[in-house]
Amino acid sequence: MPKLRLKLWHKFELLAALPLVACAGVLLTLGLIYTYSDHQISEAQRARETLDTCEYLMRTITQVTAKLWTTTGIEMGTEQALLNNTKVKLRDKLKTLKELCKDDPAEYKSAIDIENAVETSFKTMQESITKKSEHGIATALKIMGFKMETEDQARELLMLNHKLADQLAARVSNADVPSTAEMMRPLILVAAILIVSLSAITAYILNRNVVTRLSKLVANSKRLAKLDVLVAPTETNEVDEIADLNEVFHTMAGSLAEAIARERASIEKAADVICTLNKNGAIKSINSACVEAWGFEANFLIDKSILEIVHSEDRNKTKSFLAGLTRSSAMETLDNRLVRKDGKTIDVLWSCRKGGVDGEIFSIAHDITERKLVQDNLRKSEDRFAAIKERMPAGIIIFNDNGKVLDFNPSAESMTGRNTNELRGAALKEIMPAINLDALNLAQWSHPRENEIVHSDGTVKTADIIVSQLNTSEDQNYLSVMIDTTDRHELEKIKETLVAMIAHDIATPMTTIHSQLHLAQLGAMGELTEEGAQLVKSAETQSTELMNVLTTVMKTAKYQHAAILKGLAKTRLADLVDAAVESTESERDSKNIEMHVQIDRSLQLYVEPDSATHALKVVLGQLVQTCSSQQVLTIESFADEDANDNKVLLRISHPRNAQTEQPGNLAWEFACAIVNANNGHLRFMSEQKFVGCEFEFTVGSMLARAAE
């Protein structure tokens, strides 16, 4: 809370208010006394009403009891009616008694006790009526001992009344207070009149100086609203709040003048031309930026029409723009050309707002010549890109994340067999079903992937497709580039047929030669010498190797990369290993080689089964040949720790042999190519204690991602 500072004169003014404060204190004291007295009066009245109620109860009980036992000749029905009426009246009185005593717990308890005593008397009266009707009054008196019982009840009721009277005695003693309160009323009225009079006098004393000083503040406020010179503060020794307000007001006026000066300086130093035009386009004020921007001095342009420096072709447009300006809070813009003093034409962007009493136009002119040049270059670049897109042999389709085709080039129309109206807005899944937008993995589509394209006539073509994301807008749009591979597949089919024919032509004589050598080794063509047997055995071994090479060539021709990708599927690792182990059984038995298989038989790979099995057979056959007799070949699988659990390693190894080297024959090269086509890798391993080969395959959890 701020600290109040007063000058000496104001302190005397406050002293003048002390009588007012004193009178207010007296009035408050009298009011409290009056209120207290009034409270005592009301308490005494309540106590008197309570005692009167108790006396009424006592008196009524006594009268009714006496009437019932001392009066003869009353009929049974009359006595009962008398008792019922008495109950109704006395219970109402008891309810009133409890209401009067409810604020004091002790008094309220006494009232409850009185209520219980009265109810006991009611029971005694009811019993007496019943006995009298059955035995007569004399006999009933003897039976009930009425005198004794009624005396006890009357005594108890009297005692309870005396107890309640004692509790109310203090309040009853204040019954004379109302006279004191009536005496205080004139005093309170006099005090109120005195306070009103003193208030008026004190208000005049306190306000006569304040009003004079506040009037100066009002005059200065009006001058400030007109940005006029303020009334200088009076040199006084005043140190109160009004003096502080006056000082703050003058400080604020100085700050405002400084802010206006800074604003004018900012306008003068702005790089853009800032000016004010009248409704006819004449320049009323302009900053110094016009010298550098337009080449004209500010004094030369004042009162000249802006249309005089506007390019002749843009004058009508500018004139219409100025005439159409409306009073709005938003800036309105115009793009036109101006002619500088040196004759050079520049492009200018105007931001204008109409306002003021005379419809003046506040304008900012920004030179956009460089921006226009950049826009022209960009437009030319876009035109060149559009020409490249139109003439590009590869098909281009741009689609959004909802799978709707947004744009395309003529090559895309030709490849899909759809015209412009059919292709625009078409569903992508009807054209390229392989692209799954719900789980699109752009990393897998960053390199060409061969997939099918559905032609409008229902035929299916093949194409290498690349998909990438476009970041040209807030929406997610994608670019797909398609290179038709249908003709290439036709050539591959011709090549496969030719390879198969050549392989068949070579395989037939080789099979005949191999059979003849085997028969010669068995002695079917006569007994062989030792040297002849060795030559036949060597020839048979070479023919076997040649047959294996021929088989590898044929299968490799069959399992080209594109064909393998089409056949990728979940395949159990155990099935591949079992087939490879079975194919080398005879060679292992001839060298007495033991095979240990330690693989996870529940593991699934994502490969083309036939080609992967063939690669395993080739590698296992190579290792069987390099493994010494009576050794152990081991096949084991384990996870690749560096591949985020997406890859599995399969290792085939045997103890190291001094003569073991990395295979360099054609079969090994073909096996490596097949594994790579299956999205895997094949490595030769030569450690200190063992030699082997290690396969790396994609696990089955990658099926959905690879399928995309």
Secondary structure, DSSP 8 states (H G I E B T S, - for coil): -------HHHHHHHHHTHHHHHHHHHHHHHHHHHHHHHHHHHHHHHHHHHHHHHHHHHHHHHHHHHHHHH--S--HHHHHHHHHHHHHHHHHHHHHHHHHTTTSHHHHHHHHHHHHHHHHHHHHHHHHHHHHHHH-HHHHHHHHTHHHHHHHHHHHHHHHHHHHHHHHHHHHTTTTHHHHHHHHHHHHHHHHHHHHHHHHHHHHHHHHHHHHHHHHHHHHHHHHHTT------------SHHHHHHHHHHHHHHHHHHHHHHHHHHHHH-SSEEEEE-TTSBEEEE-THHHHHHS--HHHHTTSBGGGTB-GGGHHHHHHHHHT----SS-EEEEEEEE-TTS-EEEEEEEEEEETTTTEEEEEEEE-HHHHHHHHHHHHHHHHHHHHHHH-SSEEEEEETTSBEEEE-HHHHHHHT--HHHHTT-BHHHH-TT--GGG--TTTTSS-EEEEEE-TTS-EEEEEEEEEEE-SSSS-EEEEEEEE-HHHHHHHHHHHHHHHHHHHHHHHHHHHHHHHHHHHHHTTT----HHHHHHHHHHHHHHHHHHHHHHHHHHHHHS-HHHHHHT-EEEEHHHHHHHHHHHTHHHHHHTT-EEEEE--TT-EEEE-HHHHHHHHHHHHHHHHHHS-TT-EEEEEEEE-GGGTTSEEEEEEEEE--TT-----SHHHHHHHHHHHHTT-EEEEEE-SSEEEEEEEEEBGGGHHHHH-
